[in-house]
C-alpha cells in the first residue's frame, strides 16, 4: 500500500545504529496519501506521495 502510483516511491529498508553501535533493522516509509485525482480523463482514487502532490504531478479532482 505504501507506494506512490506516480513516481514509484516505496518503503526503504536499512539499519538503525544506536549510540553504543548496536544495530537493528528499520524502515523508512514514504508520506503517501489517498487522493482523488484525474487519471486518463476520469476521476479515481490513487495513492500519491506528498512530493508529487506538491510538485503538480497529480491533478486533483474536485
JOMOLIN-V148398 format. One line per field, one symbol per residue. phi: phi as a letter, one per 40 degrees, with the letter a starting at -180 (. if undefined). psi: psi as a letter, one per 30 degrees, with the letter a starting at -180 (. if undefined). burial: 1 if it has 9 or more other ideal C-beta (glycine too) atoms within 8 Angstrom, else 0. Layout:
# JOMOLIN-V148398
phi = ???
psi = ???
burial = ???
This chain:
# JOMOLIN-V148398
phi = .caccbbgcacbbabcbcccgcbacabbbccbbcbcbcbfgbcacbcbcccccccgcbcccc
psi = eikkfefgkakkkakkjleggkklkllkklikljljljkhfkklklkklfeeeefgfkjkk.
burial = 00110100101000000000000000000101101010000000011111111000010100
